Amino acid sequence: MNFNKKIGDKTVNPVGIGTWMMGGGIYLESKTTYAIYGTEAEEVIAIRHSIELGQNHIDTAQMYGAGHTEEVVGEAIEGLDRESLFIASKVWKSHATQEAVSYSIEDMLQRMKIEYLDLVYIHAPFPEVEMAEYIQGLNGAIDKGLTKYIGVSNFTLEQLKQAVELSKHPITAVQNHFNLLHKAEFPEEMKSYCVENNIAMVAYRPLGRKMLADECTNTTLLEMAKKYEKTPAQIALNWLISQESMHAIPKASKLENIEENVGALEFEISEEDLSTLSKLPDETQK
């Protein structure tokens, strides 16, 4: 299996580095994030270990840890070869207007101590704002050299098509919730559209917040893991990245979990078994 993948013209490891809940948490009732200080050293070690193992795609966001997650990323990549990394972040609705997008990205760059981002997403299709507002803002960020590529997150196919129509520059990536047991947000029609239009698909929660890893109870997945002498997480990640233009961004803070995730690149699942896995029905995600 050829796992060489690109986002735009940049070659990236298809198993990237998710940073949700690094350097922060969330108040579930209000869906408001907050910063956590004191755990940075462990998180920096985790990100650097991931990079040492070849994971060059780092995914973060303006709203993660109320901005502190980007500071953690900045500390982790300080002194490393910037050109070897692919760093992506997301603009939250607080800055989803045409003029505010660039200012928000400038703040991201300051927090991460870098000169440009490889990819900037709008975090969601915020109904409070006209899509043209933030799409024009993202285009302006490319024109100003703040980012090389732009993308969208949590978009349906119709919303993605609208964004493509509105954008002067190509929409290079779309990031949605997607995994072996949650496939609805990347339906087949959307996958085909993305492949045809050179739009990378990036899957967040690729392990279903442990339901495809430590907390796996799916009999088919457990049997497949036993057959290949791999862990359920490795089977789930391998299935995902075996699909054309599909990338995963699992979040891992423990070194052994990072090594487990990277191990998903080291074997090949037969076409018959990939098909069996693809037919598994979706299950409720937490």
N, C-alpha and C positions, 0 to 999 in steps of 0.2 A: 504494500500500500504506500503510495506517495503522499506523504503528509506535508509537502511543501505548500504553503498557503501565502497569499498576498492580500494586503489591504491597500488599495491604490497600487502604486508601484513598489511598495515596501514589502519585503519578505518577512513574515512574522511566524513565530511558533504558534501552531493552532491551539495549544493549551496555554492560555495567557494567565495573568495574575490579577485576580479580583481583589478589591480592597474594601468592600462594604464591611462596616463595623470595625475596621482598623482605625484606631484613634478616635473612636466615637461610638455613640449608641443612638437609640430612637425612642421617643415617647410614643407608644403605639396609639394611644387614644387620639392624640393631636397630629400624629405623623410628623412630628418635629424632631429634627436631629440635634444632638448635642456633642460637645467635645469631651474626650476622656484623656487626661494627662497622666503619665507615669508608666504607660505600657509601650512607649515608643521604641525602647531598645530591643525588645523582643520582636516587634513588628518590622523594624529595620533589618534585623538579622534574617527574618523570614523572606522579605522581599529580595534581599541580596543573595540569599541561598537559591531562590528561584531563578534569578538572573544568571548565577553561576552554572545552573543546570540547563541554560539555554532558553529560558522563558523571557523573551524580550518584549512582549506585549503587556503593558501595565494599564489597567482600566480603573479610573477613579471618577469622582464627580464633585462639583461645587458644593452640593448639599451634604455629602458624606462627612460625618463628624463636625458639622457646622463649619466646614472649611479646613479643619485640622487634619483630616485624612490626606489632603494634598500636601500639607506640611510634612507629614510622615513620609510620603513618597519622595518629596524633595530631599529629605535627609538620607533616605535609602540610596538614591541615585547620585548623590554628591560625589564628585571625583571620578565617576564612571564615564565611559565613552558614550556621549549623548547620541551620536549617529547610529550606534548599534541598537538603540532602544526605540520602541514604538509606544508613545505615551498618549493616552486618550483620556479626555474628561468630558463632563456634561454640564450644560447650562441649565440652571433651575428656573422656575417660573418667575422668581423675583427679579430676574434680569432678562426675560424673554421678549424684550422690545428691541426694535431695530438699533437704536442708539446704545442701549444698555449691554447688548451681547459683547461687544468689543471690550467694554470696561470690565465685565465679569471675567473675560479671558485674560486680560492684563493682570487682574488680581490672582488668577490661577497661576500664571507664570511667575509672579512674585512669590507666591507661597511655595512653589516647587523649585524656585531658583533656576529657571530655564528660560531660554529665549523664544521658544516656539513650542506648540503642541503638534503632534502628528495628526490628531483627529479630535474634533470637537462635535459632540452630539447636542441636539436639543433633548432634554431629559424625557419629555413626554409631549403629546399633542395637546398642550394646555388649552382647554376650551375658553378660558378667560381672555385669550389673546388671539388675534388674527394670525393665521399661519404665515402669511406674507411678511408680517413683522419680524418674526425670528428667523425665517429663512433668509430674508434680506440682511439681517444682522450677521448670520453665519457667513454669507457671501462676503460681506464687508470685512470680516475677520481674515478671510483668505487674502483679500486684496491688500490688507495691511501687513501681511506676513506673520500674523499671530498663530495661524494653523495652516497645515498643508492640505488637510482634507476635512470634510464636514459629513455629518450623518444625523440620523434620527433614532429615537428609542421609544419603545412601547407603541409603535405605529401599526395600524392595520395596513393591508395591501392598498386599499383605496386612499388612505392618508399618505402612504409612501408615494403613490403615483401623483398625488396632488403636490407633494413636496418637490418631486422631480420636475414637474411642470413649472413650478414657481422659481426654481433655483437656476441661477446663471452658471454656477459651477456644478460639477457632478455630485450627486449624493453617493458617497463612497461606501457607506456602511449603514446597516440597520441592526439595532440591538434589542432583542426581545427575550422574555422568559421562555426557555425551551429546554427540554430534556427528554429522556427516554419515556417518561410517564407524564409528560405535559407538552404535547405537540401542537396544540391549537393555535398558538401565536405565530407559528411558521407553517401555515398550511402548504400543501403541495403547489398550489397556484402561486403563492408568494415566493416559494423557493425557486420556481421556474423563472419568475419575473426577475428575481435578483441575479440568478446565474446569467440570464440573457442580457442583463444591463450592467454586468460587472459590479454588482453591489455585494460586498461581503456581508455575511450574516454572522452576528456575534450573539452567542447564547449565554445569558446570565442565569444563575441557579442551575447550572448544568448537572449538579448532583442532588437537586431537589432539597437543599438544606439537610443533607445527610440521609434522606430516605432512599437514596441510591448508593449510599456508602455504609457508614457504621450502623445505621438504623434500617438497613434493607430487609424487607420481608417478602419481596416479590419472588415467588418460587422459580419462575423462568430465569430471572437474572441470577439468582443464587446457583442454579444448575449450570448456567452458562459460565459463571465464574469458576465453578469446580472443573468443568470440561477443559477450560483453557489454563487452569492453574493460575488464575489472576483474581484480583479482588473485584467485588461488584462495581466499585467506583471506576476501576480501570476498564471494565467492560462497557460501562455507561459512557465514559468519555471517548473510548475508541469508536463505539457506535456513532457518536455524535460527529466527531471530526472525520469519520470516513465519508461523510456526505460532502458533496462539492460545495465549496465556498463557505463552509460552516466552521466557526471558531468557538472555543469554549473559554470562559474566564472564571474558573473555580477560585474561591477564596480559601487559602490555607495559611495558618499561622504556625502550625507544628511542622518541624522539618521532615518528619516521617511521612506526613500527609502530602507535602510538596513532592517528595521523591516518589510517592505512590502515584500522584497525578502525572508526573513526567513519564512514569513507566507505561502509561497508556499508549505511548508512541512506539513501543518496542515490540509489538506483535500485530498480527493481522487476523481479523475475524472473517470466516468464510462468508461468501455471498448468501448462502442459504441461512446461516445463523443471523446475519445482519437483517435479512428479511423477516425472520421469526421475531427478532427484537422489535422491528418497526411496526409489527402488527399488535404489539401489546397495547391494551386499552389505557387511556389516560387515567390517572388516579388523582384524587384531591391533594393539592399541595398546601403545605403550612406556610 
